[in-house]
């Protein structure tokens, strides 16, 4: 348990940040899963739309340091490559 006023505040902030980061992380996973499902189904138009929606979500989460910047870029790059390979 926090003993000082500043430690109590830090504990509250940690809880708040954890909740926000979990939500962002979940949003990233959902958007990436939608792209992968569209690619698996073979629907190129849906996959393209899903990737267009997922890319800003990934990059925003990288900017907010939920996901590492290079990890987000790598994920976008690999999804784009898989989309191109569908043709």
N, C-alpha and C positions, 0 to 999 in steps of 0.2 A: 504494500500500500504506500502511496506517496505521502511523504512526511512534510514537505514544504508547499507553500502556495504555488510556487512556480512549477513544481513537479506535478501537482494536481492538475494545473492548467495543461501541462505537456501531455498528461495522460488523456485528458479530454480531447485534445487536438489529434492525438494518435488514433483514438477511436473514430473520430470524424473522417480523418484522412483514409483510414483503412476501409471504411464503408464506401467512400467515393472511389478509391482505387479498385475495390472489388467489383463495383458496378461497371467501371471502365473496362476492366479486364474481361468481364463477362460479355460486354458489348463487342469487344474485339473478337473473342472466340466465336460468338454467334455470327458475326458478319463474315468471318473467314469460313465458317462451316457452310454458310449459304452459298458461297462461291464454289467450294469444293463439291457440294451436292449438285449444283447446276452443271459443273464440269462432268461429274460422274453420270448425270442423266443424259449428257450429250447435247443439251440445249445451249447453243453458242450465244444466242441473243440474251438469254436469261443470265448466263455466266458473265457476259460483258457488263450487263446492268448491275449485277451483284458485286463485281469487282470495282466498278465505278463508285458504288456505295461504300465498299469496304476500305478502299484506299485512304480516304480522308479520316476514317475512324482509326485506322492503324497509325497514320502519321500524327494525328492529334494525341493519341495515347503515348506515342514516343516523345512528343513534345512535353507532355505532362509527366514523363519519366515513369510511366506504368510499365511500358515495354522498352527495351533498349532501342536506341535509334537505328543501329545497324540490323538488329533482329527484325524490326518492322520493315525496313527497306528490303531485306532478304526475303521476307514473307511475300511482299508485294511483287518482287521480281520473279519469284518462283511461281506464283499464281498467274502472273502475266505470261510467263513462258508456257505454262500448261494450257492457258487459253489459246495461245498462238498455235500450239501443237495440235489443237482440235481440228484445224482446217485440212 
